[in-house]
């Protein structure tokens, strides 16, 4: 269906693809994966013909129709369903001709047009378009509303619906779940799993890749490396390849040393000269085994807050709304403790983000009350905050602004918690990837070690490795977390409680995501699971075990984290004192005063230097102990 042959593409002289080759068969469902910036979206643009390769070729089967989501969100007066139906130009053209034929009373033309409409199944298309829109969260009233009446996220859903409706032979999707809620994501998985054409999807959603794809292409070092199976199978195969490559390096190096030792020992001996020369040729033929590329790694680390007396928040019979409009949520009675991990379920538009604004203190209750400790610190992450970043400023400048008076080293340490080391920290925001901007937001909202972390769609723009790092960081965090995520894996592995926001209420949900999927099935939002009951039971048990293990690890490591925090605070205190005394002793006018004051300050400076050195040793020792304990806990898990 599609052949990529020796593809070469460079951006400003930097090679993005260098001799990349891949063949995609008809009906294949290919997942395109790799870290942010590897070139996945660029490859889709090359396939669509929007840009041209520097060398090589991309060949699509003649006559094959290709569809991808439009970059610009649809607007205008057309209804959502009319815009989706516009993806079939022949149908639109036939209906327009039919109007003309009817006005001209041309019965023969009308008959021919009706015959063709019946042949292409045009009369069934409105119901098919409605089913797709319904799956993506549009009720009947929304389907009939003008595209211009929707927000940007919903317009992108309309664009996705039009692409899915188009009956293309090759479907290209670039992060299709980014504008979807969990419910629409579940529907999309089911829809793509039964899609009859060829699919190429770029996604960082592990569940979607596992449910839909039968082949993975990994963008690796400018090449396209193909693997059979879904994403989990790709991970296993890649690990095996890395292991074999590492063993090959060891084997080749051992043979190289053996040959070199023989050459060095016998080269000067006439009786062994021929054998030595043959070893020289063998050594030349041996060449070298390439070491496996280092695995892409990213780590997140949320700073730990001190413990507050429970509860962190108590919400009593609260009603929420905006202005004079009808209430969005009412009768809310909830409680959050510091060890809580809570995921909000519910379709977009049901009030999840409104509830988050209440928890963040950005929306006051219309009725009822909310009680919180005076010392409570809250970190609120929302995707729209990326629009508030200053394009020309660096990550470090953003962080420095919100941490005034803090030593530069500590500011950079906060950025480093989220993978923004020196080089990326000094890069202008406009040059950062979407994932790096999200990491900057994490660094900004957690700078003061909040007791409660509110995350509204935190996985958008994060690649798979970064999503896994986020899940681990949430599990290790000693504060409370409430989050909204369309990434099912994050909900399954990080949430210990579920709250369902629906029908103007928010209540604890006693089931798990499998139960929730069945609840959605009852309302015909998603297709049935293909797994059996035994598989479901095993999966539930495994998820419960993972959540329980994560909670046990947090509890076990909590004293060590407190020890680290105490040592770090002591180092900071002594550093401030040392800097004060150093500045005093560096001031020439200070020496005009009493000599006793100079002697006392010099003596105190020496004592503080000694105490600081000892405190830094205790801090490093505590960090080392924690890292070993964390490694042991992960190994036991």
N, C-alpha and C positions, 0 to 999 in steps of 0.2 A: 504493500500500500504506500509506504513512504521509505525512501532511502536517503540517508545522510552519508556522503562519501568524502573522506579526507577534508573535512571542514576546517577552515582557518578563518578566524575573525579576531581582529585586534581593536582595542580601544585606546586611543592616544599612544599607540606603539606598544601597549602592554597586551601580550597574547591572552585572550580569553579562551579560545579554542585553537588547538594545534593538532591537526590531523585527526579530528574526531569522526568516527564512523559508527553508524547504527542502522539496522534494517528493522522496520516495524511492519508486522504482518497484518493482513485484513482481519478485523474483529479483535485485535489485541488491545488490552487495557494496560497502558504503560504509565508507571509513576516516575516522574523526573525529580530526583532528589539531589541534595548537596547543600553545603552551608550557604548562608546569605552572601551574595556577591560572587558566587561561583559561575553564574551565567545562565541560569535556568530560564528566566524571563526573556533574556536576550535570544536564547535558542528558539523560543516560541515566536519571537518577532522575525527571526530569520526564516522559520518555516512558513510564516504567513506572507513572507515577501516584503515586509515593511522596510527591511534593511538588507543589504547584499553582503555575502561573504567575501573576504579577501581572496580566498582560494577554495577549491572544492565545490561540491554541488549538493543541492537538496532537490530530490525528484519525487513528485507526487504522481500517483497513478493517473493517467489521462482520464478526464471526465469525472474524477472524484470531487465531491463537494466538501468544502471545509467550513467550519463555523467556530467562532470564538466570541467571547464577551466583548462588546464594544467598550472602548476606553472611556467614552463620555456617557454619563448617565442620561437616559431618555427624558425629555420634557415635552412640553406642548399640550394641546387639548385632547389628543387621542387618549382613550381609556387604556388602562393597563392591559386588558384582554385584547383590545384592538392593536396595540403595539406588538404584542406577542404574535398575533395572527399575521402581522405584516412580515414575519420571517419567511412566509411562503409567497413569493412574488407571483407565481403562476395563478394561485387562487385569487389573489387581489386583482390581478389583471382580468381574469375571467369574470369576476363579479362586476368589475367596472364595465366590461363589454356587454354583460347581461343587461345592465341598466340602459345602455344605449339601444340594445336590440329591442327591449320592451317598449321604450319610448317610440321607436320606429315601427312597432308592431311587426317585427321581422320574426315570424314563427320559426322559419328554418334555422336562422342563426341562434334563436333561443334554444331550440332542440339540441343543436350541436354543442352549445355551451353547457347545457345541463348534462349532456352525456359525458363531456370531459370532466365536469365537476364530480359526477358520480364515479368516474374512472379513478380519479385521484383521491377519492374519499373526502372531498372538501366539506361535506355537510357534517361530518363527525369532528372536524377540527376544532370548532369552538369549545366543545366539551373537553377535548384533550388539552387545549390551552388552559381552560379553567382548572383542570386537575393539577397541572403543573404549578399554576399560580397558588392554588390551595395548598399544595405541598410545601411551598415556600412561604406560607403564612398569610396569604391574602384571602379574606372572606369575600362574600359576594359583593358587598357594598364597595370594598376596596378594589375589586376587579373592575368595577364599573366607573371608578373615579379617574379623573384626568391624571396623567403622569406628572404634570407640573404641580399637583397638590401634595406629592410625597416628598419626604426628606431624601437626602443623598443616598443613605444606606438602603432605603426601600426602592429607590430608582435603580440601584445596582442589582437588586433582586429581580426587578422587571427585566433588566438587560440579560441576566442569567436565564430567566424563564424563556425569553425569546431565543436564546442560543440553544437551550435544551429542546425547544419545540421545533427547531429548524430541520430535523431529519437529515442531518449532514452525515456524510460517510466518515469524515474525520472530525472529531470534536476536540478542541484545544481549550483547556481550562487552567487559569493561573490563579491559585489560591481562591477557589470558589467558595470556601466557607467563611471568608473574612467578614462578610457583611450579614452572616446568618446567625440565628440563635441556635441553641442546642437542638430544639425540636426540628427546625428546618434542615439542620445538618444531618440528623438521623434520616429524614425523608430523602435527602439528596444521595446518601449512601445507598439506600435501597434502589433509587431510580437509576443511578449509574451502574450498579451491579447487574442490572438487566438491560442496559443500553446495548443495542445490537451492532452498533458501528465500532470504529476504531477510536480509542480514547487516549489522549496524552494529557496528563494532569500534573501540574506542579502544585504540591501541597506539603505543608508541615503538619498536617493532621494525621497522626499515626493510625487512628481508627479508620479513617476514610481510606487510606492507602491499603490497609489490611483487608477491608471489606470489599474493595473494588478492583484492585489491580492484580494482574497475573504475571507481570514482569516489571522490573525496576531498572532504570538507567541512572547510574550514579555519575554526576559531573565531578571528575577527579583529575586534577592536574592538567586541565585542558582537553581531556579525553572523555569519551562516553563509555563507561564500563557497564555491560548488561548482566543482569542476574535474573534467574527464573524465580517465579513466585511473587508473593506479596512482600510487604516491608519487613515483617519479622523474619521471613525466610532470607531476605537480602542481608539482614544483620548477621544471621548465622553464617551465610556463605562468605560474607566479607571478612568475618572474624577468622574463618578457616583459611582463606587466602592469605591474610596477614600472617597467620601462624606458619603456613607453609613457606611464605617469603622469608620470614625471620629464620626458619630452620635452614633454608637454602643459603642464606648469608653466612650462617655459622659453618655449614658444610664446606662452602667454597673457601672461606678463610682458613679453615683447618687444612684443606688440601693445598692451599697456597703456601702456608707456613711449612708444610712437609716438603714440598718441592723446593722452596727457597733454601731450607736447611740442607738438603742434599747438594744443591748447587754450590752453596757457600763452603761446604765441607770438602767437596771433591773436584771443584773446578780446576784447581792448581795441580792436581795429580794426573800425570800422563795416562796412567792405567784406567782412570775413571773419566777421562775427558769426554769421550763419546757419550757415556751415560749422562754426564752433567749437561752436555749440549742438548740432548734429547729432552731433559727436564726443563731447560730454558724454553724450548719450543712448546712444551706442554703447558708451561706457565703462561706463555703468550696466548695460547688457545683457550686457556681457562677463563680469561676475561674476569668479570666481576659480577656478582649477584647484587641487584639493586635492593637496598634495604626498604622494607615496607614504609610507605609514607606515614608520618606520625598522625595518629587519629586526632581529628578536630575535637577540641575540648573547650568547654565553657563552664564556669562555676558561678553561682549566685550565693550570696551570704547576707541575710538580713541581720542587722545589729540587734542584740537582745536587750529588751527593756527590763527594768526592775519589776518586781511583783507588786501588784496592787490587790487590795482586798476585794473579793467578789461581791456583786457582779460588776463587770466593766460598764455594762449598759442594762437598764431595766426599762422596758417599754410597756406602758399601761394604758390600754384602751385608746390607742392613738388613731386619729383620722388625718389623712394627708391629702392635699390638693394644691392647685395653683390658682391664685386669685379668686375670682368668683365662679370659676368652673366647677362642675360636679366633682366630688372627691374621687381621687384615684384609688386610694386604699382606705379601709376603715376597720375599726375593731381589732387593731393589732396589739397582741399581748405576747411579747417575746423577751428573752433574756440572753445576754452574751457574757461568758466567762473567759478568763485569760487563756485557757487551754482549748478553746473552741476552734474547730475547722468547719465552716458552714458554707455550703454552696447553695445559691439561689436558682431554683428551677422556674420555668414559666416562659411562655412565648413573648417575643418582643412586643412592647406596647401594653403589657399587663401591669407594669409598675415596678419592675426590679430596680431600674436606675433611680426611680423616685425614692424607693426605700433606702438605697445606698446614700442618697443625698440627706435623708433624715439621719442616718447613722453617722454621717460625716459632719453633721451640724450645719449643713448648707440649706436646709429646709426645716422650718419650725412646724411642729404639729398644729393642725387646725383645732383639734380637740384632744384631750388626754394629756399625758405627761411622760417625759423621758428623764430618767435619773442617771447621772454619771458622776464619777469621782472628779474632784477639782483638778487632780494631777494627771488625769487621763490625756494621753497624746495619741492622735489619730493620723495615720498616713492614708491618703486617698489617691489611688491610681485610676485615671480614666483616659481612654485613647484620645479624646479630643484635646487633651493637654499638650499633645505634640504640636498643635497649631499655635500654642502660646510660647514655644521656644523661639529664641532670636536666631535667625538663620546665620548671621555672620559671626556670632559668638561661639567660642569653643565650649566643650562640655565642662572643662575646668572653670571657665569664667561663669557659667551658669551655677555651678556648685559653690564657687567662692562667694557669689552674691548672697546665697541663702545660708552661708556659714561664716558670717563676718567675724573677724577677730580670731579665727581658728587657723592654726599653723598649716601651711601649704601641704606638708606631708600628710596630715590627717585628712585634708580635703581630697588629695589624690588616693589615699587609702579607701575612702568611701567610694570613689569611682572604681577603684580596683576590685571592690567586692562584686561588681557586676561586669567584669571583663573589659572595662575601659581603662587600659593601662596607659602609660605615658604618651605614646604616639596617638592613640585614638582620643585620649583626653584633651590633647592640644589640637584636635581637628575641628574645623567649623561644623556646626550642626547641619548646615545645608549639604555637607559632603558625607554625613553619616547615613548608613542604611536605616531602613525602618526599624529593624531589630535593635540597632545601636541606639536609636532615639528612645525606644522603649526602655532599654537598659538605663539610659540617662534619667528617665522619669522614675524608675525604681530607686536609683541613687538619691534623687531629689526628695522623694516622698518618705524615705526611710532614714533620712540624715539624723533625726533626733531619736532614733530607736523607739518608734511608736508602740504603744501597748495593743492597739487595734489597727490592723491593716485591711483596708477595703480595696479590692481589686475588681475593676469593671472591665471584662474582656482583656486580661493581661497577656494572653497568648498571641493576640494579633501581631503579625510581623515577626514573631520569634520562630527561628528554625527548630527542627526537631530536637537537636542537642540542647538548645537553650530552653525549650519547653521542659525537657527532662530535668535540667538544672533548676528551673523554677519550682517544679514539683518537689524536688528534694529540699530546696531552701524553705518552702512552706512547711514541709514536714518537720524540719529541724528548728524552725522558728519558735521562740518561747512566748510570743504574744498570740493574740487571737487573730483569726483571719476569716473574713467573709468575702466571698468572691462570686462573680458571674463569669462563666466560661462556656464557649461552644465546643471546647476540646473535651470530649468525653473521658479521655484518659486522665486528665487533670482532676475531673470530678470524682472518678473512681478511686484514684490513688491518694488524693489530698483531702477530700471532704470526709468528715466523720459524722456530720449531720446534714440533712437536706431540708431546706425550706421551700415550699411551693407557693409561688405568687400567681394567683389566678382568681378570676371572678371578684375582683375588688378586695381580696383577702390575702394574708400571708400566714401560713400555718406550717408547723413541722410536718414533713412527709416521712412516714414510717418505713416505706419501702426503699429499695435501691434503684439504680438506673435501669436494670432489667425490668423491674416492676413498673417504672415510669414509662418505659418504652411500650409495655403492654397497655398501659393506660392511654397512651397516644394512639395505639392501634385501635382501641375501641371507638375513637373519634375519627378513624380512617385517615390519620395524618401520615402514618408510616406503614410500610409493608411488614409482614410477619418475619420474625427471626427464622433463620434456616437451621439453627442448632437445636439439639434435643434437650429434653428436660434435665437429663443427667449432666450434660455439658453446662447448662445454665447454673445448676446447683454447685458444680465444681467451681465455676467462675465466681459465683457469689462468695463462696467460702474462701477462695483465694484472695479476693479483694478485701474481705473482712480481716483476714490474717495480715495482709500488707498494711492496712490502716492501723491495726493493733500494734504491729511491730514498730511502725513509725512512732506511735505514741510512747511505746516503751523506751525507744531509743532517745526520744526527747527528754523523758523523765530521768533516764540514767545519766545523760550528759549535762543535765541542768546544773548540778553543783560545779562541774568543771567550767561551764560557761560563766557562772557567777564569779568563780575564781579569776578567770581571764578578765572579766569586766572590772573587778576590784583592782587587779594588778595594773590594768591599762589606765584606770583613773589615777592611781598613785604615780605612774610614770608622767602623766599629763600634769599633775599638781607639781611634782618636783621639777619638771621641765620649765614650767612657768616661773617657779622660784629661782631656778638657775639663770634663766634669761633676765630676770629682774636684777639679780646681783651682778651679772655680767655687764648689763647696761650701766649700772651704777659705777662699777669699777672702771668702765671705759670712758666715763665722763671726767675730763681733766679738772673741772671745777670742784669735783668731789674731794680732790687731794688738797684743796685750800683749807678744808675744815680740820677738825681735831684728828690727830694721828690715830687715836684710839678707835675712832669710827672706821677708819680705813683698815686697821688691823682686824677689827671685828667682822667687817664685811668680807675681807679676804678669807678669814677663818670659816665663816659661814658658807662661803662659796665652795671651799674645799670639802666641807661636810656634805653639802647638797650634792656635789659631784659624786661622792662616794655612795650616798644613798640612792642617787639616780642610777648608777651603774648596777647596784644590787637589785633595784626594782626592775630594771630592764631584764636582768637575768631571770628573776622570778616570773616576769611576764612571758618571756620566751619559753621557759620551762613549762609554764601552764599551757601555752599554745601547743607545745610538743606533746604534752600528756593528753590534751584534748584530741589532737589529730590522731594519735595512736588509738585512743579509746573509740573514736568515731570509726576508724578503719576496722577495728575489731568488731564493733557493733554491726557494721555493714556486712562483714564477712559472716558473722553468726546468722544474720538474716538471710 
